[in-house]
Amino acid sequence: GISVPTGRTAVFTTVVAMLGLTAYGGTAAFAWHIGLGETLLPFGRDNREGALFVSLCAAVLGTIAVLIACVRFDTTLYIYRGGVRRHVCRRIFLKKQVLDTFVPWGSITRIGAGDLGVRGGTTAHPVIDLHTAEPLPSDSRTRHDSEHRLAVMAHQLVVEPNTLFALLEKLAEDPACRERLVESDAIDLLCPPPLRERFRAARAKKAIR
């Protein structure tokens, strides 16, 4: 089968950037206290208030970086010949929760596309909804699932959402295509088609409309 893990690049970059700013702020405040304020503090902030402000910002950024590093939400999607498995692992400091759900292909009635709005904003993240005939176990659902709908947070995975959606839809509709999942090059199924083919498909859709 194919396993699609969670992308960690954005989180890693954010934590590293915050820790870098924390180190700079702490060093600048320390340099001011030993009499080298003009070395790292910007012009106009070379005073006690500026040093306290920089040290406070460093403390806040350091705390946020530690919280981000200690709170992790990892989702891995496994695509097998027999069905789809979503493995969700939540780590909040020392507390760990695992939600593991397997849906056979025969139980999937429809694959839909939705979006997840971000609280306090208008940004939408792509979500792939697997509608099932059989109810999902209540102890393996996330807050985005329902009794007959498994939500796959495509924006969290290291794959292009449209390509993943097209692959799942194709596998659900054509059982013969699932045999490809046991081959050594099965991962190539998640490679987006060449740009020329995508342009050709887009023009064909416009012509049909």
DRENPA-3360 file (N, C-alpha, C; in nm, 2 decimals, always signed):
BEGIN
1 = GISVPTGR = +0.08/-0.12/+0.00/+0.00/+0.00/+0.00/+0.09/+0.13/+0.00 ~ +0.02/+0.24/+0.02/+0.08/+0.37/+0.02/+0.06/+0.44/+0.15 ~ +0.16/+0.49/+0.21/+0.14/+0.57/+0.34/+0.17/+0.72/+0.31 ~ +0.08/+0.80/+0.35/+0.10/+0.95/+0.33/+0.11/+1.02/+0.47 ~ +0.23/+1.06/+0.51/+0.24/+1.11/+0.64/+0.21/+1.26/+0.65 ~ +0.21/+1.32/+0.77/+0.19/+1.46/+0.79/+0.31/+1.54/+0.75 ~ +0.29/+1.65/+0.69/+0.40/+1.74/+0.66/+0.45/+1.82/+0.78 ~ +0.57/+1.81/+0.81/+0.62/+1.88/+0.93/+0.71/+1.99/+0.90;
9 = TAVFTTVV = +0.73/+2.03/+0.77/+0.83/+2.13/+0.74/+0.79/+2.27/+0.79 ~ +0.66/+2.30/+0.78/+0.61/+2.43/+0.83/+0.63/+2.45/+0.98 ~ +0.59/+2.34/+1.05/+0.60/+2.35/+1.20/+0.75/+2.36/+1.24 ~ +0.83/+2.28/+1.17/+0.98/+2.28/+1.21/+1.04/+2.41/+1.18 ~ +1.00/+2.47/+1.07/+1.06/+2.60/+1.03/+1.01/+2.71/+1.13 ~ +0.88/+2.70/+1.17/+0.83/+2.80/+1.27/+0.90/+2.79/+1.40 ~ +0.92/+2.67/+1.45/+0.99/+2.65/+1.58/+1.13/+2.70/+1.57 ~ +1.20/+2.66/+1.47/+1.34/+2.71/+1.45/+1.35/+2.86/+1.45;
17 = AMLGLTAY = +1.26/+2.92/+1.37/+1.26/+3.07/+1.36/+1.23/+3.13/+1.50 ~ +1.13/+3.08/+1.57/+1.10/+3.13/+1.70/+1.22/+3.12/+1.80 ~ +1.28/+3.00/+1.80/+1.40/+2.98/+1.89/+1.51/+3.07/+1.85 ~ +1.53/+3.10/+1.72/+1.63/+3.19/+1.68/+1.61/+3.33/+1.73 ~ +1.48/+3.38/+1.72/+1.45/+3.51/+1.77/+1.46/+3.51/+1.92 ~ +1.42/+3.40/+1.99/+1.44/+3.40/+2.13/+1.59/+3.41/+2.17 ~ +1.67/+3.34/+2.10/+1.82/+3.36/+2.13/+1.87/+3.50/+2.11 ~ +1.82/+3.56/+2.00/+1.86/+3.70/+1.97/+1.82/+3.79/+2.07;
25 = GGTAAFAW = +1.68/+3.78/+2.11/+1.63/+3.87/+2.21/+1.70/+3.86/+2.35 ~ +1.72/+3.73/+2.39/+1.79/+3.71/+2.52/+1.93/+3.76/+2.51 ~ +2.00/+3.74/+2.40/+2.14/+3.79/+2.39/+2.14/+3.94/+2.39 ~ +2.05/+4.01/+2.32/+2.04/+4.15/+2.31/+2.02/+4.21/+2.45 ~ +1.92/+4.15/+2.53/+1.89/+4.20/+2.66/+2.01/+4.18/+2.75 ~ +2.08/+4.07/+2.74/+2.20/+4.04/+2.83/+2.31/+4.14/+2.79 ~ +2.33/+4.17/+2.66/+2.44/+4.26/+2.62/+2.41/+4.40/+2.68 ~ +2.29/+4.44/+2.68/+2.26/+4.57/+2.73/+2.29/+4.58/+2.88;
33 = HIGLGETL = +2.25/+4.48/+2.96/+2.27/+4.48/+3.10/+2.42/+4.48/+3.14 ~ +2.51/+4.43/+3.05/+2.65/+4.43/+3.08/+2.72/+4.55/+3.02 ~ +2.64/+4.64/+2.96/+2.70/+4.76/+2.91/+2.73/+4.77/+2.76 ~ +2.67/+4.67/+2.69/+2.69/+4.67/+2.54/+2.56/+4.68/+2.47 ~ +2.48/+4.78/+2.52/+2.34/+4.79/+2.46/+2.34/+4.83/+2.31 ~ +2.44/+4.91/+2.27/+2.44/+4.95/+2.13/+2.48/+4.84/+2.03 ~ +2.52/+4.72/+2.09/+2.57/+4.62/+2.00/+2.46/+4.55/+1.93 ~ +2.35/+4.51/+1.99/+2.24/+4.44/+1.93/+2.10/+4.51/+1.93;
41 = LPFGRDNR = +2.08/+4.60/+2.03/+1.95/+4.67/+2.03/+1.95/+4.77/+1.92 ~ +1.83/+4.78/+1.86/+1.82/+4.88/+1.75/+1.83/+5.02/+1.80 ~ +1.86/+5.11/+1.71/+1.88/+5.25/+1.75/+1.74/+5.30/+1.80 ~ +1.74/+5.37/+1.91/+1.62/+5.42/+1.97/+1.56/+5.33/+2.07 ~ +1.62/+5.21/+2.08/+1.57/+5.11/+2.18/+1.69/+5.08/+2.28 ~ +1.80/+5.16/+2.27/+1.91/+5.14/+2.35/+1.89/+5.20/+2.49 ~ +1.79/+5.14/+2.56/+1.76/+5.19/+2.69/+1.70/+5.08/+2.78 ~ +1.67/+5.11/+2.90/+1.62/+5.00/+2.99/+1.49/+4.95/+2.94;
49 = EGALFVSL = +1.40/+5.04/+2.89/+1.27/+4.99/+2.84/+1.28/+4.90/+2.72 ~ +1.38/+4.94/+2.63/+1.40/+4.86/+2.51/+1.45/+4.72/+2.55 ~ +1.54/+4.71/+2.64/+1.60/+4.58/+2.69/+1.49/+4.50/+2.75 ~ +1.41/+4.56/+2.84/+1.30/+4.48/+2.90/+1.20/+4.43/+2.79 ~ +1.17/+4.52/+2.69/+1.07/+4.48/+2.59/+1.13/+4.36/+2.51 ~ +1.26/+4.37/+2.47/+1.32/+4.26/+2.39/+1.32/+4.13/+2.47 ~ +1.36/+4.14/+2.60/+1.36/+4.02/+2.68/+1.22/+3.96/+2.70 ~ +1.12/+4.04/+2.71/+0.98/+3.99/+2.73/+0.94/+3.92/+2.60;
57 = CAAVLGTI = +0.97/+3.98/+2.48/+0.93/+3.92/+2.35/+1.01/+3.79/+2.34 ~ +1.13/+3.78/+2.38/+1.21/+3.66/+2.37/+1.15/+3.55/+2.46 ~ +1.10/+3.59/+2.58/+1.04/+3.49/+2.67/+0.91/+3.44/+2.61 ~ +0.83/+3.53/+2.55/+0.70/+3.48/+2.49/+0.72/+3.39/+2.38 ~ +0.82/+3.43/+2.29/+0.84/+3.35/+2.17/+0.90/+3.21/+2.21 ~ +0.99/+3.21/+2.31/+1.04/+3.08/+2.36/+0.94/+2.99/+2.41 ~ +0.84/+3.05/+2.49/+0.73/+2.97/+2.55/+0.64/+2.91/+2.44 ~ +0.61/+2.99/+2.34/+0.53/+2.95/+2.23/+0.60/+2.84/+2.15;
65 = AVLIACVR = +0.73/+2.85/+2.13/+0.80/+2.75/+2.05/+0.80/+2.62/+2.13 ~ +0.82/+2.62/+2.26/+0.81/+2.50/+2.34/+0.68/+2.43/+2.33 ~ +0.57/+2.52/+2.34/+0.43/+2.46/+2.33/+0.41/+2.40/+2.20 ~ +0.45/+2.46/+2.09/+0.43/+2.40/+1.96/+0.51/+2.27/+1.95 ~ +0.63/+2.27/+2.00/+0.71/+2.14/+1.99/+0.65/+2.03/+2.08 ~ +0.58/+2.07/+2.19/+0.52/+1.96/+2.28/+0.38/+1.92/+2.24 ~ +0.32/+2.00/+2.15/+0.18/+1.97/+2.11/+0.19/+1.93/+1.96 ~ +0.16/+1.80/+1.93/+0.17/+1.76/+1.79/+0.04/+1.68/+1.76;
73 = FDTTLYIY = +0.00/+1.71/+1.63/-0.12/+1.64/+1.58/-0.07/+1.58/+1.44 ~ -0.04/+1.45/+1.45/+0.01/+1.38/+1.33/-0.10/+1.29/+1.27 ~ -0.12/+1.30/+1.14/-0.21/+1.22/+1.07/-0.14/+1.15/+0.95 ~ -0.16/+1.02/+0.95/-0.10/+0.93/+0.84/-0.22/+0.86/+0.77 ~ -0.22/+0.87/+0.64/-0.32/+0.81/+0.56/-0.26/+0.69/+0.49 ~ -0.32/+0.57/+0.51/-0.27/+0.45/+0.45/-0.37/+0.40/+0.34 ~ -0.33/+0.38/+0.22/-0.41/+0.34/+0.11/-0.38/+0.20/+0.08 ~ -0.47/+0.10/+0.11/-0.44/-0.04/+0.08/-0.53/-0.09/-0.03;
81 = RGGVRRHV = -0.50/-0.21/-0.07/-0.59/-0.27/-0.17/-0.73/-0.30/-0.12 ~ -0.73/-0.32/+0.01/-0.86/-0.35/+0.08/-0.94/-0.23/+0.13 ~ -0.87/-0.11/+0.14/-0.95/+0.00/+0.19/-0.85/+0.11/+0.23 ~ -0.90/+0.21/+0.31/-0.83/+0.33/+0.35/-0.83/+0.33/+0.50 ~ -0.71/+0.36/+0.55/-0.69/+0.37/+0.70/-0.63/+0.50/+0.73 ~ -0.70/+0.57/+0.83/-0.65/+0.70/+0.88/-0.60/+0.68/+1.02 ~ -0.48/+0.71/+1.05/-0.42/+0.70/+1.18/-0.39/+0.84/+1.23 ~ -0.45/+0.88/+1.34/-0.44/+1.01/+1.40/-0.37/+1.00/+1.53;
89 = CRRIFLKK = -0.26/+1.07/+1.56/-0.19/+1.06/+1.69/-0.18/+1.20/+1.74 ~ -0.24/+1.22/+1.86/-0.23/+1.35/+1.92/-0.14/+1.34/+2.05 ~ -0.04/+1.43/+2.05/+0.05/+1.43/+2.16/+0.04/+1.57/+2.23 ~ +0.00/+1.58/+2.35/-0.01/+1.70/+2.42/+0.08/+1.68/+2.55 ~ +0.20/+1.73/+2.54/+0.30/+1.71/+2.65/+0.32/+1.56/+2.67 ~ +0.28/+1.50/+2.78/+0.30/+1.36/+2.80/+0.18/+1.28/+2.77 ~ +0.07/+1.34/+2.74/-0.06/+1.27/+2.71/-0.06/+1.24/+2.56 ~ -0.10/+1.12/+2.53/-0.10/+1.07/+2.39/-0.24/+1.00/+2.36;
97 = QVLDTFVP = -0.30/+1.04/+2.25/-0.43/+0.98/+2.21/-0.41/+0.93/+2.06 ~ -0.45/+0.81/+2.04/-0.45/+0.75/+1.90/-0.59/+0.72/+1.86 ~ -0.62/+0.77/+1.74/-0.75/+0.74/+1.67/-0.72/+0.67/+1.54 ~ -0.75/+0.54/+1.53/-0.72/+0.46/+1.42/-0.85/+0.41/+1.35 ~ -0.87/+0.44/+1.23/-1.00/+0.41/+1.16/-0.97/+0.35/+1.02 ~ -1.03/+0.23/+1.00/-1.01/+0.16/+0.87/-1.15/+0.16/+0.80 ~ -1.15/+0.20/+0.67/-1.28/+0.19/+0.59/-1.25/+0.11/+0.47 ~ -1.32/+0.00/+0.45/-1.31/-0.08/+0.33/-1.36/-0.01/+0.21;
105 = WGSITRIG = -1.31/-0.04/+0.09/-1.36/+0.02/-0.03/-1.51/+0.00/-0.05 ~ -1.55/-0.12/-0.01/-1.69/-0.15/-0.04/-1.79/-0.07/+0.05 ~ -1.73/-0.02/+0.16/-1.82/+0.06/+0.25/-1.83/+0.21/+0.21 ~ -1.74/+0.25/+0.12/-1.73/+0.39/+0.07/-1.84/+0.41/-0.04 ~ -1.94/+0.50/-0.01/-2.04/+0.53/-0.10/-2.01/+0.65/-0.19 ~ -1.94/+0.74/-0.14/-1.90/+0.86/-0.22/-1.78/+0.93/-0.16 ~ -1.70/+0.99/-0.24/-1.59/+1.07/-0.20/-1.61/+1.22/-0.24 ~ -1.62/+1.30/-0.14/-1.65/+1.44/-0.17/-1.54/+1.53/-0.12;
113 = AGDLGVRG = -1.54/+1.65/-0.17/-1.44/+1.75/-0.14/-1.50/+1.87/-0.06 ~ -1.44/+1.91/+0.05/-1.49/+2.02/+0.13/-1.37/+2.10/+0.17 ~ -1.40/+2.19/+0.26/-1.29/+2.28/+0.31/-1.31/+2.31/+0.46 ~ -1.21/+2.33/+0.52/-1.21/+2.36/+0.67/-1.17/+2.50/+0.69 ~ -1.27/+2.58/+0.74/-1.24/+2.72/+0.77/-1.16/+2.74/+0.89 ~ -1.07/+2.83/+0.89/-0.99/+2.86/+1.01/-1.06/+2.95/+1.10 ~ -1.06/+2.92/+1.23/-1.12/+3.01/+1.33/-1.07/+3.15/+1.32 ~ -1.15/+3.24/+1.32/-1.11/+3.38/+1.32/-1.06/+3.43/+1.19;
121 = GTTAHPVI = -1.07/+3.36/+1.08/-1.03/+3.40/+0.95/-1.11/+3.34/+0.84 ~ -1.07/+3.37/+0.72/-1.15/+3.32/+0.61/-1.07/+3.22/+0.52 ~ -0.96/+3.18/+0.57/-0.88/+3.08/+0.50/-0.94/+2.95/+0.50 ~ -0.95/+2.87/+0.39/-1.01/+2.74/+0.39/-0.90/+2.64/+0.35 ~ -0.90/+2.53/+0.42/-0.81/+2.42/+0.39/-0.88/+2.30/+0.33 ~ -0.83/+2.24/+0.23/-0.90/+2.13/+0.16/-0.92/+2.01/+0.25 ~ -1.03/+1.95/+0.25/-1.07/+1.83/+0.32/-1.13/+1.73/+0.23 ~ -1.09/+1.60/+0.24/-1.15/+1.50/+0.16/-1.24/+1.42/+0.25;
129 = DLHTAEPL = -1.37/+1.41/+0.21/-1.47/+1.34/+0.29/-1.50/+1.21/+0.23 ~ -1.48/+1.10/+0.31/-1.51/+0.96/+0.27/-1.65/+0.93/+0.33 ~ -1.75/+0.93/+0.25/-1.89/+0.89/+0.30/-1.90/+0.74/+0.30 ~ -1.95/+0.69/+0.41/-1.95/+0.54/+0.43/-2.09/+0.49/+0.45 ~ -2.12/+0.37/+0.41/-2.25/+0.31/+0.43/-2.26/+0.26/+0.58 ~ -2.15/+0.21/+0.63/-2.15/+0.16/+0.77/-2.11/+0.28/+0.86 ~ -2.17/+0.28/+0.98/-2.13/+0.39/+1.07/-1.99/+0.37/+1.13 ~ -1.92/+0.48/+1.14/-1.78/+0.48/+1.20/-1.79/+0.46/+1.35;
137 = PSDSRTRH = -1.69/+0.38/+1.40/-1.69/+0.37/+1.55/-1.67/+0.50/+1.62 ~ -1.75/+0.52/+1.72/-1.75/+0.66/+1.79/-1.62/+0.68/+1.86 ~ -1.55/+0.58/+1.90/-1.42/+0.60/+1.97/-1.30/+0.63/+1.88 ~ -1.32/+0.63/+1.75/-1.22/+0.66/+1.65/-1.24/+0.78/+1.57 ~ -1.35/+0.85/+1.60/-1.38/+0.97/+1.52/-1.31/+1.09/+1.58 ~ -1.28/+1.19/+1.49/-1.23/+1.32/+1.53/-1.35/+1.41/+1.53 ~ -1.33/+1.54/+1.57/-1.44/+1.63/+1.58/-1.48/+1.67/+1.44 ~ -1.41/+1.64/+1.34/-1.45/+1.67/+1.20/-1.53/+1.56/+1.14;
145 = DSEHRLAV = -1.53/+1.44/+1.20/-1.60/+1.33/+1.14/-1.75/+1.33/+1.18 ~ -1.82/+1.25/+1.12/-1.96/+1.23/+1.16/-1.99/+1.08/+1.16 ~ -2.11/+1.03/+1.18/-2.14/+0.89/+1.19/-2.11/+0.82/+1.06 ~ -2.13/+0.88/+0.95/-2.11/+0.82/+0.81/-2.01/+0.90/+0.73 ~ -1.92/+0.97/+0.79/-1.83/+1.05/+0.71/-1.69/+1.06/+0.78 ~ -1.59/+1.02/+0.71/-1.45/+1.02/+0.76/-1.38/+1.14/+0.69 ~ -1.33/+1.23/+0.77/-1.27/+1.35/+0.72/-1.12/+1.33/+0.71 ~ -1.06/+1.35/+0.59/-0.92/+1.34/+0.57/-0.86/+1.48/+0.55;
153 = MAHQLVVE = -0.78/+1.53/+0.65/-0.73/+1.67/+0.64/-0.62/+1.67/+0.53 ~ -0.65/+1.69/+0.41/-0.56/+1.68/+0.30/-0.45/+1.79/+0.31 ~ -0.48/+1.90/+0.37/-0.38/+2.01/+0.38/-0.27/+1.98/+0.47 ~ -0.29/+1.88/+0.56/-0.18/+1.84/+0.66/-0.08/+1.74/+0.60 ~ -0.12/+1.67/+0.49/-0.04/+1.56/+0.44/+0.06/+1.61/+0.33 ~ +0.16/+1.53/+0.31/+0.27/+1.57/+0.22/+0.23/+1.52/+0.08 ~ +0.12/+1.57/+0.03/+0.08/+1.53/-0.11/-0.01/+1.64/-0.16 ~ -0.02/+1.66/-0.29/-0.10/+1.76/-0.35/-0.25/+1.71/-0.33;
161 = PNTLFALL = -0.34/+1.79/-0.26/-0.47/+1.75/-0.23/-0.55/+1.70/-0.35 ~ -0.55/+1.78/-0.46/-0.62/+1.73/-0.58/-0.58/+1.60/-0.63 ~ -0.45/+1.57/-0.63/-0.40/+1.44/-0.68/-0.45/+1.33/-0.58 ~ -0.44/+1.35/-0.45/-0.49/+1.25/-0.36/-0.64/+1.23/-0.38 ~ -0.72/+1.34/-0.40/-0.86/+1.32/-0.42/-0.89/+1.24/-0.54 ~ -0.82/+1.27/-0.65/-0.84/+1.20/-0.78/-0.81/+1.05/-0.76 ~ -0.70/+1.02/-0.69/-0.66/+0.88/-0.67/-0.76/+0.81/-0.59 ~ -0.81/+0.86/-0.48/-0.90/+0.80/-0.40/-1.03/+0.77/-0.47;
169 = EKLAEDPA = -1.07/+0.87/-0.55/-1.20/+0.86/-0.63/-1.18/+0.75/-0.74 ~ -1.07/+0.74/-0.80/-1.04/+0.64/-0.90/-1.04/+0.50/-0.84 ~ -0.97/+0.48/-0.72/-0.96/+0.35/-0.66/-1.10/+0.31/-0.61 ~ -1.18/+0.40/-0.56/-1.32/+0.37/-0.51/-1.41/+0.32/-0.63 ~ -1.39/+0.38/-0.75/-1.48/+0.34/-0.86/-1.43/+0.23/-0.94 ~ -1.30/+0.20/-0.94/-1.24/+0.10/-1.03/-1.16/+0.00/-0.94 ~ -1.22/-0.12/-0.91/-1.14/-0.21/-0.83/-1.02/-0.26/-0.89 ~ -1.01/-0.27/-1.03/-0.90/-0.32/-1.10/-0.77/-0.23/-1.07;
177 = CRERLVES = -0.79/-0.10/-1.05/-0.68/-0.01/-1.03/-0.62/-0.04/-0.89 ~ -0.69/-0.10/-0.80/-0.63/-0.13/-0.67/-0.52/-0.23/-0.67 ~ -0.51/-0.30/-0.77/-0.40/-0.40/-0.78/-0.26/-0.33/-0.80 ~ -0.27/-0.21/-0.84/-0.14/-0.13/-0.86/-0.08/-0.10/-0.72 ~ -0.16/-0.10/-0.62/-0.12/-0.06/-0.49/-0.01/-0.16/-0.43 ~ -0.01/-0.28/-0.48/+0.08/-0.38/-0.42/+0.21/-0.38/-0.50 ~ +0.22/-0.30/-0.61/+0.35/-0.30/-0.68/+0.45/-0.20/-0.62 ~ +0.57/-0.22/-0.65/+0.68/-0.15/-0.59/+0.68/+0.00/-0.62;
185 = DAIDLLCP = +0.62/+0.04/-0.74/+0.61/+0.18/-0.78/+0.48/+0.24/-0.75 ~ +0.41/+0.19/-0.65/+0.27/+0.24/-0.62/+0.28/+0.39/-0.58 ~ +0.39/+0.43/-0.52/+0.40/+0.57/-0.48/+0.38/+0.67/-0.60 ~ +0.41/+0.62/-0.72/+0.40/+0.71/-0.84/+0.26/+0.75/-0.86 ~ +0.16/+0.68/-0.80/+0.02/+0.71/-0.82/-0.01/+0.85/-0.76 ~ +0.07/+0.89/-0.67/+0.05/+1.02/-0.60/+0.13/+1.13/-0.67 ~ +0.20/+1.11/-0.78/+0.27/+1.21/-0.85/+0.17/+1.28/-0.94 ~ +0.16/+1.42/-0.93/+0.07/+1.49/-1.02/+0.10/+1.47/-1.17;
193 = PPLRERFR = +0.00/+1.47/-1.26/+0.03/+1.45/-1.40/+0.11/+1.57/-1.45 ~ +0.18/+1.55/-1.56/+0.26/+1.66/-1.62/+0.17/+1.79/-1.64 ~ +0.23/+1.90/-1.64/+0.16/+2.03/-1.65/+0.08/+2.03/-1.78 ~ +0.14/+1.98/-1.89/+0.08/+1.98/-2.02/-0.06/+1.90/-2.02 ~ -0.06/+1.79/-1.95/-0.18/+1.71/-1.94/-0.28/+1.78/-1.86 ~ -0.24/+1.85/-1.75/-0.34/+1.92/-1.67/-0.40/+2.04/-1.75 ~ -0.32/+2.11/-1.83/-0.38/+2.21/-1.91/-0.48/+2.16/-2.01 ~ -0.44/+2.04/-2.07/-0.53/+1.98/-2.17/-0.66/+1.93/-2.10;
201 = AARAKKAI = -0.65/+1.88/-1.98/-0.78/+1.84/-1.91/-0.86/+1.96/-1.87 ~ -0.80/+2.07/-1.83/-0.87/+2.19/-1.80/-0.94/+2.25/-1.92 ~ -0.88/+2.25/-2.04/-0.94/+2.29/-2.16/-1.06/+2.20/-2.20 ~ -1.04/+2.07/-2.18/-1.15/+1.98/-2.22/-1.27/+2.00/-2.13 ~ -1.25/+2.03/-2.00/-1.37/+2.06/-1.91/-1.44/+2.19/-1.96 ~ -1.36/+2.29/-1.99/-1.42/+2.42/-2.04/-1.50/+2.39/-2.17 ~ -1.45/+2.31/-2.26/-1.52/+2.28/-2.38/-1.65/+2.21/-2.36 ~ -1.65/+2.12/-2.26/-1.78/+2.05/-2.23/-1.88/+2.14/-2.17;
209 = R = -1.84/+2.23/-2.08/-1.93/+2.33/-2.02/-1.99/+2.42/-2.13;
% end
